[in-house]
Amino acid sequence: MLQMLMSLIAKPRSNEDGEWLSLKDLSALLKKHFKGYKEDTAAFQKIGSYLRRPEYKFQSPPHLPRAAY
């Protein structure tokens, strides 16, 4: 699932504007692009754990604690 997720999102470069995506938005992207993806609690937990990994350096906005940037 990590490869699927990383093929769809990337942290914006310093000269680019980013878009905040909720966990539900990220899951909807996966569901749209990958036929075998199943939207369930385990998938949400995996997405969250991937985005918290230090090597990806995704951030959460203060007002949306379950979104990625």
SULZIDA-V108831 format. One line per field, one symbol per residue. ss: DSSP state (H for helix, E for strand, L for the rest). psi: psi as a letter, one per 30 degrees, with the letter a starting at -180 (. if undefined). burial: b if it has 16 or more other C-alpha atoms within 10 Angstrom, else e. A space follows every 50 residues. Layout:
# SULZIDA-V108831
ss = ???
psi = ???
burial = ???
This chain:
# SULZIDA-V108831
ss = LHHHHHHHLLLLLLLLLLLLEEHHHHHHHHHHHLLLLLLLHHHHHHHHHH HLLLLLLLLLELLELLEEL
psi = eeeeeffflkkklfgkklkkkleeeeeeeeeefjefkkjleeeeeeeeee ffkfffhllklefifhll.
burial = eeeebeeeeebeeeeeeeeebbbeebbebbeeeeeebeeeeeeeeebeeb beeeeeebebeeeeeebbb
